[in-house]
Amino acid sequence: MAGTFAQRFLDWCTMTISIEPYTGPNAYGESQYGPPVFDVPCRIDERIRMVRDSQGVERASTTVLFVIGGPIDARDRITMPGVYKGIPQPPIITVSNFYDKNSFDHSEVYL
């Protein structure tokens, strides 16, 4: 259930993505994912900005997704819509999950 900000922001979320939740490594150390969640509403903002990844290294992000759904883990796999100019499953640099006073609100995913 989306929080207060997300309910107001939903009109601006004109795109959808699919998210495959990270479930852990397999016996060979490769990432495994759960079944995809389709048609997750989001807003795609293509702007270059500097962000820090999970190791604290500063990296250039070319896209941020404002996602109504989640929370999202940085190890999840995202599939972008066909109109996206980049690769269909870009690596996630970092994620910020936001909560309002009642529950989860939205995620900002930096690619």
MIBA-956673 format. One record per residue (C-alpha): residue in three letters; chain; y, z, x; residue number from 1. Coordinates in Angstrom, 1 decimal. Example, Ala and Ser with C-alpha at 12.3 -4.5 7.8 and 13.67 -1.06 7.14 Angstrom:
BEGIN
R  code  unit       y       z       x  pos
R   Ala     A    -4.5     7.8    12.3    1
R   Ser     A    -1.1     7.1    13.7    2
END
This chain:
BEGIN
R  code  unit       y       z       x  pos
R   Met     A     0.0     0.0     0.0    1
R   Ala     A     3.3    -1.0     1.4    2
R   Gly     A     6.2     1.5     1.9    3
R   Thr     A     9.8     1.3     0.8    4
R   Phe     A    11.1    -1.0     3.4    5
R   Ala     A     8.1    -3.3     3.0    6
R   Gln     A     8.6    -3.6    -0.8    7
R   Arg     A    12.2    -4.8    -0.3    8
R   Phe     A    11.3    -7.1     2.6    9
R   Leu     A     8.4    -8.8     0.8   10
R   Asp     A    10.7   -11.6    -0.5   11
R   Trp     A    11.4   -12.6     3.0   12
R   Cys     A     7.8   -12.8     4.0   13
R   Thr     A     7.3   -16.5     3.4   14
R   Met     A     4.3   -17.0     5.7   15
R   Thr     A     0.8   -15.6     5.8   16
R   Ile     A    -1.5   -14.9     8.7   17
R   Ser     A    -5.1   -13.7     8.9   18
R   Ile     A    -6.1   -10.6    10.9   19
R   Glu     A    -9.5    -9.8    12.3   20
R   Pro     A    -9.7    -6.1    13.1   21
R   Tyr     A   -10.9    -5.1    16.5   22
R   Thr     A   -14.2    -3.2    16.2   23
R   Gly     A   -15.0    -2.6    19.9   24
R   Pro     A   -16.8    -4.2    22.8   25
R   Asn     A   -20.2    -5.7    22.6   26
R   Ala     A   -23.0    -5.0    25.2   27
R   Tyr     A   -21.3    -7.4    27.6   28
R   Gly     A   -17.8    -5.9    27.3   29
R   Glu     A   -16.5    -8.7    25.1   30
R   Ser     A   -14.2    -7.9    22.2   31
R   Gln     A   -15.8    -7.9    18.7   32
R   Tyr     A   -14.0    -8.3    15.4   33
R   Gly     A   -14.6    -7.4    11.8   34
R   Pro     A   -14.3    -9.9     9.0   35
R   Pro     A   -10.9   -11.5     8.6   36
R   Val     A    -8.3   -10.4     6.2   37
R   Phe     A    -6.7   -13.6     4.8   38
R   Asp     A    -3.2   -14.2     3.4   39
R   Val     A    -1.4   -11.2     4.9   40
R   Pro     A     2.3   -11.7     4.2   41
R   Cys     A     4.6   -11.8     7.2   42
R   Arg     A     7.9   -13.1     8.5   43
R   Ile     A     7.8   -15.1    11.7   44
R   Asp     A    10.9   -14.7    14.0   45
R   Glu     A    10.8   -17.0    17.0   46
R   Arg     A    13.2   -15.6    19.5   47
R   Ile     A    12.7   -14.7    23.2   48
R   Arg     A    13.0   -11.0    24.0   49
R   Met     A    11.7    -8.6    26.6   50
R   Val     A     9.1    -6.0    25.5   51
R   Arg     A     6.7    -3.6    27.3   52
R   Asp     A     3.0    -4.1    26.9   53
R   Ser     A     0.4    -1.3    26.6   54
R   Gln     A     0.5    -0.8    30.4   55
R   Gly     A     4.3    -0.5    30.5   56
R   Val     A     4.8    -3.9    32.1   57
R   Glu     A     7.8    -5.8    30.9   58
R   Arg     A     6.9    -9.2    29.4   59
R   Ala     A     8.6   -12.0    27.6   60
R   Ser     A     7.8   -12.2    23.9   61
R   Thr     A     8.6   -15.5    22.2   62
R   Thr     A     7.7   -14.5    18.6   63
R   Val     A     7.7   -11.3    16.5   64
R   Leu     A     5.8   -11.0    13.3   65
R   Phe     A     7.0    -8.6    10.6   66
R   Val     A     3.8    -7.9     8.8   67
R   Ile     A     3.3    -6.3     5.4   68
R   Gly     A    -0.2    -4.9     6.0   69
R   Gly     A    -1.8    -2.8     8.5   70
R   Pro     A    -1.4    -0.8    10.6   71
R   Ile     A    -2.3    -3.3    13.2   72
R   Asp     A    -4.0    -2.6    16.6   73
R   Ala     A    -2.8    -4.5    19.6   74
R   Arg     A    -6.5    -5.5    20.2   75
R   Asp     A    -6.8    -7.2    16.8   76
R   Arg     A    -7.0   -11.0    16.6   77
R   Ile     A    -4.3   -12.8    14.6   78
R   Thr     A    -4.6   -16.4    13.3   79
R   Met     A    -1.2   -18.0    12.8   80
R   Pro     A    -0.4   -20.5    10.0   81
R   Gly     A    -0.7   -24.2    10.6   82
R   Val     A     3.1   -24.7    10.8   83
R   Tyr     A     3.4   -22.3    13.8   84
R   Lys     A     4.4   -24.2    17.0   85
R   Gly     A     2.3   -22.2    19.4   86
R   Ile     A    -1.5   -21.7    19.8   87
R   Pro     A    -3.4   -20.7    16.7   88
R   Gln     A    -4.6   -17.3    18.0   89
R   Pro     A    -1.9   -16.1    20.4   90
R   Pro     A    -2.5   -12.9    22.4   91
R   Ile     A    -0.7    -9.8    21.1   92
R   Ile     A     1.6    -8.2    23.7   93
R   Thr     A     2.4    -5.1    21.8   94
R   Val     A     2.6    -3.7    18.3   95
R   Ser     A     5.0    -1.2    16.6   96
R   Asn     A     3.7     0.4    13.4   97
R   Phe     A     6.2     1.9    11.1   98
R   Tyr     A     5.8     4.6     8.5   99
R   Asp     A     8.1     5.9     5.8  100
R   Lys     A     8.0     9.4     4.4  101
R   Asn     A     5.0     8.6     2.2  102
R   Ser     A     2.7     6.2     4.0  103
R   Phe     A     2.4     3.2     6.3  104
R   Asp     A     5.3     0.7     5.9  105
R   His     A     5.0    -2.4     8.1  106
R   Ser     A     4.1    -3.6    11.6  107
R   Glu     A     6.1    -5.6    14.1  108
R   Val     A     3.7    -7.6    16.3  109
R   Tyr     A     5.1    -9.1    19.5  110
R   Leu     A     3.4   -12.3    20.8  111
END
